[in-house]
């Protein structure tokens, strides 16, 4: 990893002009990176992509394409003319005496892809590869040497509005589910409990996360320097996922015209405030685990790897470990993995908040493999 960068998306401008707002953030994130002779890899959010794992009878490779397209008609809830269809052969499995081909099948509606490409075109960036963020998690885990044969790992990425749960067995993608929960739930809970504006609650959560990473609290809300002639962005945060899509509405209390109320003295500790929304998240994750282990008859999960903006909150790791009876709950840290890192200053954004860069690392690994 030679360098890392990020940019903040102005949520208020996002509601007015999502394409331009995201394009500005893309250009800013690339401002400090070397773009020459690079391949650009971007991703669609997992909750907007249909992902299935059909099993086909063993057959010659030249017959697979036709067989997959026929199978897709039974698994994709759209007319096939409305979607871009992609697939790959994951593995061969035995079912009794029959040898079956396990397929990873993906389908994304054309208009969703068009929106993503409008953003990159507006940013004057030419996309070389378009992936899916949930699959990028597995690419990142593999690049960081986090996967082992003989174990099942759940990769859990927590964004602002959704959570992706990717089960990987023996180093191979096995099942993906997305949950409608995110860091915004924590911010709203803090805002209500402390009787402060959404932005102030966001800062309190940022400080808590920064302290968990060993970053001084006063640096938690720092933003990267704005581009020349551009006004500083003051209405976004490091909790924003890289995969925000047009159409996702903001939470209450985010008006920039209202100055955030000062944090009240006293009140409930943040951990106590966050307990209820985190319990809801854990309940949704437990449902996914129950389905994976009992409905799909898969082996139990051995280890969790958490990533995303709030992954490092100690209460989250402890609650997941207790409720799921899994001792090994790790926070993703590509900076302390098998990846080779470039100049310390160039990768500083990643080393300061490594868990938030997991999807980006996976996309970079995919691009590197294609060169």
N, C-alpha and C positions, 0 to 999 in steps of 0.2 A: 504494500500500500504506500504509494509515493506521497500522496497529499489528500486532504479531506477538507470539505467546505460545506457550509450550509447558509441558508437565508430564511428570514422570517416572512410569512405570508400575512399581509394586513387583512384581518378578517372582515373589517368594515368595508374596505375596497373590494374584497372578494365577493360580497353580497351584491355590489353594484356591477362589477365587470370581472367575473371569475377568470376568464381566459387571460386578459392582460395582466391581472394581478399575479397569477401564477407564473406567467412568462417573465415578469420582472424579477420574481424570486429565483427562477431558474438561471437567468443571466447573472444575478448577483452571486449565486452559489458557485458559479463557474468562474467568477472574476479573478480569483486567486489561483486557479488551476491551469495547468498547461493543456490546451485543447488540441494542439497540433498532433496529427496522426493518432487521434483517439477515436474509439468507437463509443457512441452514446447508447446506453442501455437504460430504458425506463420501464415502468411496470404499471399494471392496472391493479386496483384494490381487489383483494380476494372476494369480498362480499358481492362484487358486481360480475364475477366470472363463474360460470357453471363448471364445476370440477367433478368428474366421475372416475371410477376405477372398474370398468367392466372387465370381465374375463371371457376370452374367446377360445374356441377350440384350436388346438395346434394346427398350423397351416403354413404353407410356403410364404416367404416374405412378399412375393409379388401379388399375393391375394389379400394381404392385410389391409391395404388402403380401402378397397371396396368393402371388406367386411366391417371395418371400423366405421365407415360412413353409414352403413346399414344399421349398425348397433347404435350409433349416435341418435338416430331417429327415435329410438325408444327411451333414451336417457336425457335428451335436451328438451326443455319445456318451451322451445321456440321453433318456428319453421327454420329449417337449416339454411334457407336463403337469407335469413335475417342475421346470421351469425358468421363470425370467422371461426373455423374449426381447426384445432391442432391436436396432435396426439403423439405419444411416444410409447415404445415398448419398455416396460419397467422390469419385468421378471418373468420367469416361467415357474409355475407352481403345479403341484400334483394334487388332484382331487380324486381320491381312490386310486384307480389305475389309469386315470386320464391325465394327460399333460395339457395344461391350460396356459394361455398367454395373458398376463396381467397388463392392462393398458391404462395409461394416464390420459384421460380425454378432457380437453378444454374447449369451451365455447364462450365467446364474448360478442355481444351485439355490435354491429358495425358503427352505430352512432356513439357508443361508448369509446371505441377506438378512435373515432374521428375527433371527439372532444380532446382526448389526450394528445393527438397529433396536432390539433390546433394550438395547444399550449406550446409545444416544442417548436412549431413553425413560427409562432409569434415571437418566441425567444431566439429565433434564427439558429436553431439547433436541428441537425438532421439525425433522426433516430436510426440506429443500426439494428437494435434488437428490442422487441417489446415483450416483456415477461409479465409475471404475476407476483405480487409481493409475498404471498404465502409460500410460493415455491422458492423465491429468493432467500427465504429463511433457511431452507435446507441447503442451498448452495453456499450460504455463509457458514453454516455449521460444518459442512464438509471442508471448506477452505480453511477453517480454524481448527480442523482435526478434532471436532467435538463429537463425532459419531463413531460408534463401535459396532462391529458385527456381534450378534448375540444379545443385543439389548434393544429395547424400544424407548425412544426419546420423544417427549412432547415439546415442541418448540412453540412457545406462547408469546406472541408479539402484541403489545398493548398500545394502541393508538389513541387519538383524541376521542374518536366516536365508535370504534369497533375493536374487537380482539380477534386475532387469528390464531387458531390452534391447529398445528400441523404435527401429526403423528408419523414418525419415521422409524421403521423397523429394519434392523440389519443394514442401516445406511440407505434404505430405499423408501421413498414417499409411499405412505400407506393409507392416509385418510386426512381430510382437511375439513374443518368447520369454522365458521365465523360467528361471533357473538356480538349482539348490539349492546355494547358497553364500552366505556372508554374513560380516559383521564378527565373528561368534562364532568362525569358524574362526581368525581372527587372534588373538583373545583366548586361545583354547585352546592355540594354538601357543606364545604367550608364557608362559602358565601352566606348560606342560611344560618349556620351555627354562629358565626362571628358577626353577623349583621353588617357585612361589608359588601362592596361592589365586586362583581365577577373578577375584574382585573386585579384587585387587591388580594382576593382569595387565591388567584393564580400565582401571584408573587409568593405568597406564604407557602404554597405547595412547591414552587420552584426552589425556595430556600431549603425546604426539607429534603428534596431530592439532591440538591447540590451538596448538602452536608453529608448525605449518604455516600456521595462520590468523593468526599474529601475536598470539595471546592468551597472556599469561603462563601458564606451566605450572601454577602453583598455583591458577589459576582454572578449570582444565580440568574438575575434578570438582564445581564449584559447582552447587548446585541452586537452583531458584527458591524464594522464601520459602513455607513451608507455609501452607495455609489456616488460619483461626482454629480452634482446638480440635482440630486434626488433628496426629497425630504426624509428625515429619519422615520423609521417605522416604530410606532409605540403601542400598537394594539394587537400584538401577536406574542407568541411565546415559544420557548424551546419544547413545549409539550405538543405543539402542532405536528401531526404525522406528515410524512412526505407524500402521502397518497390522497390528500383531501381532494374530493371531486365536486364540481358544480352541483348544486341541488341540496347539499348538506346544510341545514340551517344552524345558526349559532344559538348558543344557550342564552338564557335570560341575563339581563344586567350587564350587557356588553357595550352600552352606548358610550362613545368616546367623549360625549359632551358632559358627562357626569364625572366629576373628580372622585376617585376611589376614596371611600371613607377610611379614616385611620383605624388600624387594628385595635380593638378594645383591649384594655388591660384585664388580664384574667381570662375567664371563660374556659371551656373544655380544651384539653390538650388535642393537638391535631390527630394523634393516633386514635383517640376516642371518637373524634368526629368522623374519621375515615373508616371506622370499623364497620358501620352499616353498609355503605356502598361497596366496600371490599367483600363483605359477606355475600352480597348479591352476585358479584363477579365470580366468586369461588363456587357458588351454587350453580351458575351456568357452566363453569368449567367441569364441575363434577358430573353434570348431565352428559357432557360430551364424552367424558371418560367412561361413564356407565354404558353409553351407547357403543363406544368403541370396543370395550372389553366384553360386554354381555350380549349385545345384539349382533355385532360382527364376529364374535367369538375369537377375538384377538388376545394375545398374551398381555398381561398387565404391564403398565408403563413403569420403567425402571428409574427414569430421571427426567427432570424438567429443566429447560433452559428458557429463562425469561428475557425478553427484550422490549424495547419501547421506552417512552418517556418516563413512566412511573415504575418501571421494573425493579429499581433498586430500593424501593420502600421496604424496610425490614419487616413491617407488619404484613405485607403482602406475601413475602416468602414464608414467613412463619405460619400464616393462616393456610396457605396452600399445602405446606408440608403436613400440618396437623390434620386437615380435613381430608386429604387424599392419601394419607399414610405413606408418603414418599419422603425419604430422608434426603435424597440428593436433589436439591433445588438450587440451581446456579443462576446467576445473572450473567448474561452474555458479555464477554469482554474481548473483542477482537484485538485490542491493544496488547493483551497478555496471552496471545495464542501463537499458533505456528506461523501466522502471517509475518512476513518481513515488512518492517515499517521504515518509511523514509525519514527525512529530516524532521527532528522533533517539533520544530516550529510549524512545519507544513502539515503535520498530522495532529496538531494540538486540539482542534475541535473534536476529533475522534477520541483522543486519550482522556479528555475531560468528561465526556458523556458517551462512553463506548456503547452502552446498551441501545442507545437511540439510533446508532448507525448500522445495526445488524442487516436490515434490508438493503441499505446502500452497499454494504460489503458484499452481499450476495449478488447484487447486480454487477458490481465491479468484477467479481470472480467470473460471472457468466461472460462478460465482455472480454476478459483476459483469455478465457478458454477459446474464444472465437477468433482471436488474432492469429 
